[in-house]
Amino acid sequence: MKDFLLFDLGGASVELTLVQEGEPVHSVSIPIGAVTVTEKFNLQGNVDAIALQDCLKFVRKKLLAADWIKNLRLPLVGIGGTARTFAKMDQRTTNYELTKVHNYILPAEHFDALYTEITTRTSANRKKIPGLSSERADLIVAGAAVIKTLFDTAGSPELVVSGCGLREGLFFEYYTSYFHLPAPRFDDILKFSIRNFVGTLGGIVNESHCQQVTHTAGLLFDQLKDLHGYGERERLYLTTAAQLHDVGKIINFYDHARHSAFMIGHAPLYGLTQREQLIASFIAGFHHASAARPAGLPLRQHGHGRRLGDGPQALHLPGLGRSIGHYVRASRPGYSRHHCGKRRRRRHYDGSRRSLQRGGLRNEPADQAIQKGIRHLPAPRLEVSL
């Protein structure tokens, strides 16, 4: 995300930052927080309709002091316990398959439904809302009023919930200072988080092998683009899966594809939405024949093998994972597949020359070999329309 309105809602204030093209343009701290607004309008018990309207008018007047937030039509990015609580409530309401909060997308209409639910229940019944902890039940009405006013004033279509906050900001400031980096930001946060995640595994991943698989999978993807019709975003899923396809070896070598899928799906990766991260996990899961069996992926046992999301844009993860996962599988050294009846064709790659050898009889640049051998590769099953 490069353009958004960031808010950090605390107990006594809300900090707003307008980010455009990845740079902070405006920033302000406004003294309206979940605790102070709750105490001012007595919102901790049963909600009085008149008090709630007075609260909304008060918050709106305070926010209009920052006139640059009006009609931005940009996504909100929420930091703090109130934003995370709304994500948890929506996940429980929609039977969302994951419990992960970071990068969860809450559409404006979902927020409005939750807001109505919160403000119309009694104090006792409010505590029974799934996903809402009893400790936050007294403060949630005031927090909801602030976020609703932000939605209405900025005209935002959705709220993207952040699992990170001030702690992470302080850490990265210290990190960049310690390593003499120019600024506490990264041009490619996904690349950085992948390297960071791999670095926590104690050298279990052969990085040169993964780089070779990533390079070759990218070549196959590009050369077969007319066949599969995918774009740059799907290529990013593929290269992410290729870089991490062996992380499951830290758990079990022989079933590592299944474990890799689960680990990628739950890894601290930034730069991907939750849906995109699951797509990458399924691509990695299908890079090995054993994981392609119906009982293969652990995620499927927990329901993640079903569709993620509703409507025409919903993704059938096993279908997309199997479709793109062919390229990771075909890129691994020693890849073999029965093809054309009893004939067996083997493909493997020479790491030093990055070349494709077919049956050990040729040694030529990968681009040329792929062009000549393209008809022998398994065609991906396009089971998903994005």
Order of alpha helices (4+ residues) and beta strands (2+ residues): beta-beta-beta-alpha-alpha-beta-alpha-beta-alpha-alpha-alpha-beta-alpha-alpha-alpha-alpha-alpha-alpha-alpha-alpha-beta-beta-alpha-beta-beta-beta-beta-alpha
